[in-house]
Amino acid sequence: MVGDLALHQPLHLWPQAGQFNQQAEKPPGQEPPRTLSLNHVENMEDFQKAHAQFIKLSLDRRGDQARGLLLACAIREWGSLDYARAVFWEIDDPDTFHFNIMIRAHVDHCEPDSALLFYQEMMEQEVRSNKYTFPFVLKACALLRDLRRGMQLHGHVVKLGLASDVFIQNSVINLYGKCLEVELSSKAFEHMGSSRTAASWSALLAAYSGVKRWSDCLRVFVAMTREKLRPDESSMVTALSSCSNLGLLDHGRSLHCFLLRNFNMLNTIVDTSLVDMYIKCGQPEKGMLIFDKMPNRNIWTYGAMISGLAFHGLGKGTFQLFYEMLKQGIQPDETICIGLLTACREAGMVAEALSFFDQMMSKYHIPPKVQHYSCMVDILGHAGRLTEAYDLILSMPTPPTPAVWRSLLGACKLNGDVQMAELAYTNLQQMNALNAGDCINLSNMLCKLQRWEEAAEIRKEIANRGLLQKPALSQVHVRGRTHFFASQERSDPGCKRCCIRWNGSSDLKGMKRTPRRWRSR
């Protein structure tokens, strides 16, 4: 996002103090104030010395003289936001430029509430905002996910006749995307017409990504490339994430080739997205190869690898990677812990899971959250240790969520423990969190014990509560098209041929056709 161009200029390009009002009338018998330079200021100590000189010459209260002073203190890396606020409130008549600096500084320091308070103060003092004000104010609303105030600001933009500014339009798309109002983002994007930039496309991609509409992400990405715009790394990361979640390995490979052709060096975020894509698309070896060649790795890189190895049931490899991460001086976070517990669940490593769960607080100082408890209940339940799983639920520091009781119910179905299943079902019922799957699971267990009347009563709950069971879908990507199938579905025009080939593939040895001829049909 680009704000006031002047805000990005180095200090030596700024007019020095005393040069702003050269034509101003001088009081009789008084010399004009000396010109003070901030070129030598490189740290807070030097700045405080310069500030003392401004105060000594009574320049700190004059808006034209205090511009460079406020800019350096608020924007520079060594600056101080508290000090900048003190400088700002000493200015007699702050203008649009001063307010823009303060709004931008608070957004950059992740204090969006304070940025909006400065905008409110700006309105109360009747200081007119300009096209450099709104990108940062809209970004503040986006950080807060504050749709109401964001729409009000959008109205201010239109009222002031600034709706055609490209940077403001990009900020509007980003705002609605952060607030999960993707249709409004799309409308703002369409309204831009031919003035769209690569940043506009990237903002729309981020909006669709925020609501997990991965197919739309790829559609927008393809449309962007057709406009002869070169995608930036942010857009590439979104496209790779879409391929990861849709399982489109061929598309992901094409994006990888594009990156190799157009970028000399890939940053850590892009490399991590490539690792995640290959692992989720069923090629952990390729993901590991990219991981091994990465010059820099961070906690998200290790998180992608650990989650991927856990997904493929490689429990021992997951812990080996975890110990390597610790040697690099990277401490685990909650997501890493979930990945390790998931690896234990997939690999049946109960003892390792219990040991690591105890170490989360004692060694790594990470208090277990509901997700960690849910993983442990799943691990113990699948190992047949239902009593321990139930005791763990009762020991939770916070009330158990429906997901925790549902994990216990699923484990009871696996082990055939109806009594414990009824207990989990009752808790879900009391929380008003039942779904159709919960009723079906308990009903099927009761049917196996020939407790027909109780099973029928459970089935009635589905109708009485209006519960709907969403069918699970499988997807197949063929010749650029993605086909979705539910169990026993026959609605797709190509379904009959797919079923014939699928049934026939189980006994290829007895067929007279050669494999090549079979594949060509």
Secondary structure per residue as TSV (DSSP state, phi and psi in degrees):
chain	resnum	aa	ss	phi	psi
A	1	M	-	360.0	137.3
A	2	V	-	-112.7	128.3
A	3	G	-	-104.0	-146.0
A	4	D	-	-58.7	123.7
A	5	L	G	-59.4	-33.0
A	6	A	G	-66.1	-27.8
A	7	L	G	-65.6	-23.2
A	8	H	G	-95.4	-1.2
A	9	Q	S	-79.3	141.6
A	10	P	-	-63.0	155.4
A	11	L	G	-63.9	-28.5
A	12	H	G	-70.4	-13.9
A	13	L	G	-85.3	-12.0
A	14	W	S	-77.7	145.0
A	15	P	-	-59.5	136.0
A	16	Q	-	-73.5	159.9
A	17	A	T	-55.0	134.2
A	18	G	T	98.1	-11.0
A	19	Q	S	-95.4	-8.2
A	20	F	T	-76.2	-36.1
A	21	N	T	-120.8	54.6
A	22	Q	T	-66.3	-26.7
A	23	Q	T	-88.3	-2.1
A	24	A	S	-65.7	147.9
A	25	E	-	-71.3	132.9
A	26	K	-	-93.0	135.3
A	27	P	-	-62.0	144.3
A	28	P	T	-58.9	135.9
A	29	G	T	74.4	9.3
A	30	Q	-	-120.4	129.7
A	31	E	-	-74.7	146.3
A	32	P	-	-65.8	152.8
A	33	P	-	-63.7	146.8
A	34	R	-	-66.2	153.8
A	35	T	-	-83.5	126.3
A	36	L	-	-108.4	133.8
A	37	S	-	-103.0	143.1
A	38	L	-	-110.3	12.3
A	39	N	T	-63.5	-31.1
A	40	H	T	-83.8	-6.8
A	41	V	-	-76.7	117.1
A	42	E	-	-129.0	-2.3
A	43	N	S	-154.8	175.1
A	44	M	H	-68.4	-32.7
A	45	E	H	-64.3	-45.4
A	46	D	H	-63.6	-37.2
A	47	F	H	-64.7	-42.0
A	48	Q	H	-63.4	-35.4
A	49	K	H	-65.5	-43.0
A	50	A	H	-65.0	-39.6
A	51	H	H	-62.2	-38.0
A	52	A	H	-61.6	-37.6
A	53	Q	H	-66.5	-39.7
A	54	F	H	-60.3	-44.1
A	55	I	H	-64.6	-40.9
A	56	K	H	-60.6	-36.8
A	57	L	T	-94.4	7.7
A	58	S	T	59.4	36.2
A	59	L	-	-98.4	-13.3
A	60	D	T	-71.1	-19.2
A	61	R	T	-93.2	-11.5
A	62	R	-	-88.1	124.0
A	63	G	H	-58.2	-42.1
A	64	D	H	-67.1	-32.2
A	65	Q	H	-83.2	-27.5
A	66	A	H	-86.9	-0.9
A	67	R	H	-60.7	-54.9
A	68	G	H	-62.5	-35.2
A	69	L	H	-62.1	-48.4
A	70	L	H	-68.1	-39.3
A	71	L	H	-62.2	-45.4
A	72	A	H	-64.5	-45.1
A	73	C	H	-69.1	-35.4
A	74	A	H	-86.6	-32.1
A	75	I	H	-104.1	-34.8
A	76	R	S	-62.0	153.2
A	77	E	T	-61.8	-33.9
A	78	W	T	-85.8	-1.6
A	79	G	-	-70.3	176.1
A	80	S	-	-132.5	125.2
A	81	L	H	-68.4	-38.0
A	82	D	H	-63.1	-42.1
A	83	Y	H	-65.4	-39.8
A	84	A	H	-62.7	-39.0
A	85	R	H	-62.9	-40.3
A	86	A	H	-63.1	-40.7
A	87	V	H	-63.9	-42.6
A	88	F	H	-62.1	-46.0
A	89	W	H	-72.4	-10.6
A	90	E	T	-85.7	-12.5
A	91	I	-	-74.1	132.7
A	92	D	S	-65.9	-52.0
A	93	D	S	-131.2	80.6
A	94	P	-	-62.6	138.8
A	95	D	-	-106.8	-169.7
A	96	T	H	-58.5	-41.0
A	97	F	H	-61.7	-43.7
A	98	H	H	-62.9	-44.5
A	99	F	H	-65.6	-39.2
A	100	N	H	-60.6	-40.5
A	101	I	H	-61.1	-46.8
A	102	M	H	-67.2	-38.9
A	103	I	H	-64.2	-46.0
A	104	R	H	-62.3	-43.3
A	105	A	H	-61.3	-41.5
A	106	H	H	-70.0	-34.4
A	107	V	H	-66.9	-43.3
A	108	D	H	-63.0	-29.6
A	109	H	T	-94.1	16.8
A	110	C	T	56.7	44.0
A	111	E	-	-122.9	67.4
A	112	P	H	-64.7	-32.8
A	113	D	H	-60.4	-44.2
A	114	S	H	-65.9	-35.7
A	115	A	H	-61.5	-41.2
A	116	L	H	-70.3	-31.0
A	117	L	H	-65.8	-37.9
A	118	F	H	-66.4	-36.6
A	119	Y	H	-65.4	-40.1
A	120	Q	H	-62.6	-42.8
A	121	E	H	-61.9	-36.5
A	122	M	H	-61.3	-43.4
A	123	M	H	-67.2	-40.3
A	124	E	H	-66.5	-32.7
A	125	Q	T	-85.1	3.8
A	126	E	T	57.5	37.6
A	127	V	-	-89.2	125.0
A	128	R	-	-74.9	128.3
A	129	S	-	-80.6	156.8
A	130	N	-	-130.6	-170.7
A	131	K	T	-68.1	-15.1
A	132	Y	T	-89.4	-10.2
A	133	T	T	-78.8	-44.9
A	134	F	H	-72.2	-33.4
A	135	P	H	-55.1	-39.7
A	136	F	H	-78.9	-35.2
A	137	V	H	-67.3	-41.7
A	138	L	H	-65.6	-35.8
A	139	K	H	-66.1	-35.0
A	140	A	H	-61.6	-43.5
A	141	C	H	-64.9	-36.7
A	142	A	H	-64.4	-41.1
A	143	L	H	-63.5	-33.5
A	144	L	H	-86.8	-6.9
A	145	R	T	55.4	37.9
A	146	D	-	-96.6	91.1
A	147	L	H	-68.3	-40.1
A	148	R	H	-61.4	-52.4
A	149	R	H	-67.9	-31.5
A	150	G	H	-63.6	-40.9
A	151	M	H	-68.2	-34.6
A	152	Q	H	-62.7	-43.1
A	153	L	H	-65.1	-36.9
A	154	H	H	-59.9	-39.5
A	155	G	H	-63.5	-39.5
A	156	H	H	-60.3	-40.6
A	157	V	H	-59.7	-46.8
A	158	V	H	-65.3	-42.0
A	159	K	H	-62.3	-36.0
A	160	L	T	-86.5	1.6
A	161	G	T	73.3	28.8
A	162	L	-	-107.2	11.5
A	163	A	T	-67.9	-16.4
A	164	S	T	-89.4	-4.9
A	165	D	-	-70.0	129.0
A	166	V	H	-63.3	-42.4
A	167	F	H	-67.3	-37.8
A	168	I	H	-67.9	-41.0
A	169	Q	H	-62.0	-41.3
A	170	N	H	-62.4	-38.2
A	171	S	H	-66.9	-35.0
A	172	V	H	-65.7	-43.6
A	173	I	H	-60.0	-44.6
A	174	N	H	-63.7	-41.0
A	175	L	H	-59.0	-52.4
A	176	Y	H	-66.0	-33.3
A	177	G	H	-65.0	-43.3
A	178	K	H	-64.4	-30.3
A	179	C	T	-87.0	8.5
A	180	L	T	64.5	22.5
A	181	E	-	-99.8	72.1
A	182	V	H	-67.9	-29.5
A	183	E	H	-66.4	-38.1
A	184	L	H	-67.3	-36.9
A	185	S	H	-60.6	-44.1
A	186	S	H	-63.8	-40.2
A	187	K	H	-64.7	-43.0
A	188	A	H	-62.5	-37.4
A	189	F	H	-66.0	-45.7
A	190	E	H	-63.7	-34.0
A	191	H	H	-65.9	-22.0
A	192	M	H	-70.1	-26.6
A	193	G	G	62.5	-130.5
A	194	S	G	-79.9	-3.5
A	195	S	G	-87.5	6.2
A	196	R	-	-64.6	142.8
A	197	T	-	-117.1	176.8
A	198	A	H	-60.0	-33.5
A	199	A	H	-66.0	-32.2
A	200	S	H	-65.6	-46.0
A	201	W	H	-63.3	-40.5
A	202	S	H	-63.6	-39.4
A	203	A	H	-65.1	-39.8
A	204	L	H	-68.1	-39.6
A	205	L	H	-59.2	-43.6
A	206	A	H	-63.8	-34.6
A	207	A	H	-65.0	-46.2
A	208	Y	H	-66.9	-35.2
A	209	S	H	-65.0	-35.5
A	210	G	H	-63.4	-27.2
A	211	V	T	-106.4	13.2
A	212	K	T	60.2	36.2
A	213	R	-	-94.5	76.4
A	214	W	H	-67.4	-36.7
A	215	S	H	-62.8	-40.2
A	216	D	H	-66.4	-34.1
A	217	C	H	-58.8	-47.5
A	218	L	H	-66.5	-37.4
A	219	R	H	-61.4	-45.5
A	220	V	H	-65.7	-39.1
A	221	F	H	-63.2	-43.3
A	222	V	H	-63.1	-42.3
A	223	A	H	-63.1	-35.3
A	224	M	H	-63.8	-44.4
A	225	T	H	-65.9	-32.3
A	226	R	H	-68.5	-22.7
A	227	E	T	-81.4	7.4
A	228	K	T	63.6	26.9
A	229	L	-	-97.8	135.5
A	230	R	-	-82.0	118.9
A	231	P	-	-64.8	140.7
A	232	D	-	-85.1	178.4
A	233	E	H	-65.6	-31.8
A	234	S	H	-63.4	-43.4
A	235	S	H	-65.5	-37.8
A	236	M	H	-64.8	-38.3
A	237	V	H	-64.0	-42.4
A	238	T	H	-63.7	-42.3
A	239	A	H	-64.7	-40.9
A	240	L	H	-64.8	-38.1
A	241	S	H	-63.7	-36.5
A	242	S	H	-64.1	-44.2
A	243	C	H	-62.2	-38.2
A	244	S	H	-61.2	-47.3
A	245	N	H	-76.6	-23.4
A	246	L	H	-95.6	-7.6
A	247	G	T	69.8	30.3
A	248	L	-	-94.3	85.8
A	249	L	H	-65.4	-42.6
A	250	D	H	-62.4	-42.5
A	251	H	H	-62.8	-42.4
A	252	G	H	-61.6	-39.8
A	253	R	H	-63.1	-40.5
A	254	S	H	-62.1	-41.4
A	255	L	H	-65.1	-37.8
A	256	H	H	-61.6	-44.1
A	257	C	H	-62.5	-40.2
A	258	F	H	-60.7	-42.8
A	259	L	H	-62.9	-42.2
A	260	L	H	-65.9	-33.3
A	261	R	H	-76.6	-32.0
A	262	N	H	-110.9	-9.8
A	263	F	-	-127.3	128.4
A	264	N	S	-69.3	-41.6
A	265	M	S	-132.2	137.2
A	266	L	-	-100.4	137.5
A	267	N	-	-78.1	174.2
A	268	T	H	-64.0	-34.8
A	269	I	H	-66.2	-43.6
A	270	V	H	-66.4	-43.9
A	271	D	H	-59.1	-41.1
A	272	T	H	-63.6	-39.2
A	273	S	H	-64.4	-38.3
A	274	L	H	-64.2	-44.2
A	275	V	H	-58.5	-47.5
A	276	D	H	-62.6	-40.7
A	277	M	H	-63.4	-48.9
A	278	Y	H	-65.2	-38.5
A	279	I	H	-66.5	-46.3
A	280	K	H	-70.7	-22.0
A	281	C	T	-91.6	13.1
A	282	G	T	89.6	17.2
A	283	Q	-	-126.6	69.8
A	284	P	H	-63.0	-28.0
A	285	E	H	-64.1	-42.4
A	286	K	H	-65.3	-41.1
A	287	G	H	-61.4	-41.5
A	288	M	H	-66.1	-35.1
A	289	L	H	-63.2	-44.8
A	290	I	H	-65.4	-40.4
A	291	F	H	-59.8	-44.3
A	292	D	H	-65.0	-28.5
A	293	K	H	-88.7	-6.1
A	294	M	-	-68.4	128.7
A	295	P	S	-72.1	-31.3
A	296	N	-	-131.2	136.7
A	297	R	-	-130.0	143.6
A	298	N	-	-124.0	-172.8
A	299	I	H	-66.1	-30.0
A	300	W	H	-72.1	-34.2
A	301	T	H	-63.1	-49.1
A	302	Y	H	-63.8	-35.8
A	303	G	H	-62.8	-41.1
A	304	A	H	-64.1	-42.4
A	305	M	H	-68.0	-43.7
A	306	I	H	-64.6	-44.5
A	307	S	H	-63.4	-39.1
A	308	G	H	-66.5	-46.0
A	309	L	H	-63.7	-36.5
A	310	A	H	-64.5	-40.5
A	311	F	H	-60.7	-34.5
A	312	H	T	-90.7	8.6
A	313	G	T	74.9	20.7
A	314	L	-	-95.0	73.6
A	315	G	H	-64.0	-46.9
A	316	K	H	-64.9	-40.8
A	317	G	H	-63.5	-33.2
A	318	T	H	-63.5	-44.7
A	319	F	H	-72.0	-32.7
A	320	Q	H	-61.1	-42.8
A	321	L	H	-66.2	-36.7
A	322	F	H	-62.8	-43.6
A	323	Y	H	-67.4	-33.6
A	324	E	H	-64.3	-39.5
A	325	M	H	-61.3	-41.6
A	326	L	H	-63.9	-37.4
A	327	K	H	-64.3	-27.8
A	328	Q	T	-79.5	-0.1
A	329	G	T	83.7	13.9
A	330	I	-	-97.5	121.5
A	331	Q	-	-88.2	145.3
A	332	P	-	-70.9	157.7
A	333	D	-	-120.7	-172.2
A	334	E	H	-62.6	-37.5
A	335	T	H	-67.3	-41.1
A	336	I	H	-60.5	-41.8
A	337	C	H	-63.3	-39.6
A	338	I	H	-63.5	-40.8
A	339	G	H	-62.1	-40.8
A	340	L	H	-68.4	-42.1
A	341	L	H	-66.3	-35.6
A	342	T	H	-64.2	-40.0
A	343	A	H	-61.3	-41.1
A	344	C	H	-63.9	-38.1
A	345	R	H	-66.2	-45.5
A	346	E	H	-68.6	-31.9
A	347	A	H	-96.4	-0.8
A	348	G	T	69.6	29.8
A	349	M	-	-92.9	79.1
A	350	V	H	-70.9	-47.1
A	351	A	H	-60.9	-42.6
A	352	E	H	-64.3	-37.9
A	353	A	H	-65.1	-45.2
A	354	L	H	-62.6	-41.2
A	355	S	H	-63.8	-46.8
A	356	F	H	-67.8	-37.4
A	357	F	H	-60.4	-39.0
A	358	D	H	-68.6	-33.9
A	359	Q	H	-75.6	-19.3
A	360	M	H	-54.0	-46.3
A	361	M	H	-88.0	-44.1
A	362	S	H	-71.1	-35.8
A	363	K	T	-106.1	-41.0
A	364	Y	T	-105.8	-2.4
A	365	H	-	58.0	41.4
A	366	I	-	-115.1	107.7
A	367	P	-	-65.7	127.9
A	368	P	-	-62.0	134.1
A	369	K	-	-98.8	-179.0
A	370	V	H	-58.4	-38.6
A	371	Q	H	-62.6	-37.3
A	372	H	H	-68.9	-41.0
A	373	Y	H	-64.1	-38.7
A	374	S	H	-62.6	-40.7
A	375	C	H	-62.4	-42.7
A	376	M	H	-66.7	-39.1
A	377	V	H	-61.6	-41.7
A	378	D	H	-63.1	-43.3
A	379	I	H	-64.1	-49.0
A	380	L	H	-66.3	-38.8
A	381	G	H	-64.7	-43.9
A	382	H	H	-68.3	-21.9
A	383	A	T	-86.2	2.0
A	384	G	T	82.2	9.0
A	385	R	-	-98.9	64.8
A	386	L	H	-68.9	-36.3
A	387	T	H	-63.1	-43.2
A	388	E	H	-63.7	-38.7
A	389	A	H	-63.0	-41.3
A	390	Y	H	-66.8	-42.4
A	391	D	H	-62.4	-36.8
A	392	L	H	-63.8	-39.7
A	393	I	H	-62.0	-43.6
A	394	L	H	-66.3	-23.2
A	395	S	T	-88.4	-0.7
A	396	M	-	-63.1	138.4
A	397	P	S	-71.2	-19.6
A	398	T	S	-119.5	158.6
A	399	P	-	-58.6	136.7
A	400	P	-	-62.0	143.7
A	401	T	-	-89.9	165.7
A	402	P	H	-55.3	-33.6
A	403	A	H	-62.0	-35.9
A	404	V	H	-67.7	-48.0
A	405	W	H	-65.5	-33.3
A	406	R	H	-68.4	-35.4
A	407	S	H	-62.3	-41.5
A	408	L	H	-65.6	-40.3
A	409	L	H	-63.1	-41.9
A	410	G	H	-64.0	-38.1
A	411	A	H	-67.3	-36.4
A	412	C	H	-63.8	-38.2
A	413	K	H	-64.2	-40.2
A	414	L	H	-64.9	-36.4
A	415	N	H	-98.1	-4.5
A	416	G	T	71.6	28.4
A	417	D	-	-96.1	94.8
A	418	V	H	-69.9	-39.1
A	419	Q	H	-60.6	-46.6
A	420	M	H	-68.9	-33.8
A	421	A	H	-64.0	-40.7
A	422	E	H	-64.3	-35.0
A	423	L	H	-65.4	-45.8
A	424	A	H	-64.2	-40.4
A	425	Y	H	-62.8	-41.7
A	426	T	H	-62.0	-41.5
A	427	N	H	-64.9	-40.8
A	428	L	H	-63.3	-37.9
A	429	Q	H	-65.1	-42.8
A	430	Q	H	-66.3	-28.9
A	431	M	T	-85.4	0.3
A	432	N	T	54.1	42.1
A	433	A	-	-120.5	16.8
A	434	L	-	-67.7	143.2
A	435	N	-	-123.6	174.3
A	436	A	H	-61.6	-35.3
A	437	G	H	-63.4	-37.6
A	438	D	H	-62.1	-44.8
A	439	C	H	-64.6	-41.7
A	440	I	H	-66.0	-41.5
A	441	N	H	-60.2	-49.1
A	442	L	H	-68.5	-38.4
A	443	S	H	-61.8	-42.5
A	444	N	H	-64.8	-36.1
A	445	M	H	-66.1	-40.1
A	446	L	H	-67.5	-35.9
A	447	C	H	-63.5	-36.7
A	448	K	H	-63.6	-27.7
A	449	L	T	-93.1	6.8
A	450	Q	T	61.2	31.8
A	451	R	-	-95.2	72.2
A	452	W	H	-65.9	-42.9
A	453	E	H	-64.6	-43.2
A	454	E	H	-65.7	-37.6
A	455	A	H	-64.1	-38.7
A	456	A	H	-65.7	-39.2
A	457	E	H	-62.9	-39.9
A	458	I	H	-64.0	-41.4
A	459	R	H	-62.8	-34.9
A	460	K	H	-63.7	-28.0
A	461	E	H	-58.5	-34.1
A	462	I	H	-61.6	-44.8
A	463	A	H	-73.4	-43.0
A	464	N	H	-62.9	-37.0
A	465	R	T	-90.9	-4.3
A	466	G	T	66.2	35.8
A	467	L	-	-81.6	138.4
A	468	L	-	-118.4	135.8
A	469	Q	-	-96.2	112.5
A	470	K	-	-76.6	126.3
A	471	P	-	-69.7	143.0
A	472	A	-	-72.9	143.3
A	473	L	E	-118.1	143.2
A	474	S	E	-110.3	147.4
A	475	Q	E	-124.8	143.2
A	476	V	E	-130.9	128.6
A	477	H	E	-103.1	115.0
A	478	V	E	-131.9	122.7
A	479	R	T	51.5	47.7
A	480	G	T	82.0	0.1
A	481	R	E	-120.5	143.1
A	482	T	E	-104.5	122.7
A	483	H	E	-106.8	134.5
A	484	F	E	-110.7	135.4
A	485	F	E	-130.7	135.1
A	486	A	E	-98.7	168.0
A	487	S	T	-61.3	130.2
A	488	Q	T	66.4	16.1
A	489	E	-	-78.9	143.1
A	490	R	-	-131.3	17.6
A	491	S	-	-79.0	-27.9
A	492	D	S	-71.0	134.4
A	493	P	T	-57.5	-32.2
A	494	G	T	-92.1	9.1
A	495	C	H	-66.2	-40.1
A	496	K	H	-62.4	-45.3
A	497	R	H	-65.0	-39.2
A	498	C	H	-61.6	-42.7
A	499	C	H	-66.2	-38.8
A	500	I	H	-61.6	-45.9
A	501	R	H	-67.8	-39.6
A	502	W	H	-64.2	-45.5
A	503	N	H	-65.7	-36.3
A	504	G	H	-74.2	-25.9
A	505	S	G	-68.7	-15.6
A	506	S	G	-76.9	-12.2
A	507	D	G	-140.2	54.5
A	508	L	G	-65.5	-27.2
A	509	K	G	-65.4	-30.8
A	510	G	G	-86.5	2.7
A	511	M	-	-93.4	148.9
A	512	K	S	-84.0	-22.6
A	513	R	S	-73.0	148.3
A	514	T	-	-76.0	155.5
A	515	P	H	-56.1	-38.5
A	516	R	H	-65.0	-44.0
A	517	R	H	-67.0	-34.2
A	518	W	H	-64.7	-40.4
A	519	R	H	-72.7	-24.3
A	520	S	H	-82.0	-12.4
A	521	R	-	-73.4	360.0
